[in-house]
Amino acid sequence: MNFKHLYYFWATAKAGGIMRAGEQLHTTPQRLATQIKLLEDRLGCALFKKAGRRLELTDDGRVALGYAEQIFALSAELAAAIGKA
């Protein structure tokens, strides 16, 4: 699994949409959408669904977000632990 794809998914879910995530990550919405699509292809499921002009997490997207939260929390713990060494 490509963790950059997971990170872009996580950031988009946290930001509430591709436009806002793109602004926060200083990247284009097209790049985010492409990276998220690659993650969806890898996982074999849709992570977001369109709700009017908004995106909502699918059930699989909510599961993936929970794992992404854990993965990035562990990453922060690792950085803090190594920084203390």
C-alpha positions, 0 to 999 in steps of 0.5 A: 500500500502506498502511504502517500495515497492513504495520507491524501485520503486521510487529509481529504476526509479530515478537511471535509473535501478535496478543495479544502484538502488541496489548499491545506496540502498545497496541491491540486484537487485533480492530484488528490482525486487521482491519488485517492482513486489509486488507493480505492483501486488498491483496496477494491472499494469506494472510499467516498460517495458524492452527496450533491456537491460534497463528498461523504465517506462510504462505510468502507471509507469510515473503516479506512479512516479509522485505520489511517488515524491509527497509522498516522498516530503511530507515525507521530509517536515514532517521530516523538520516540526517536526524537527523545532518543 
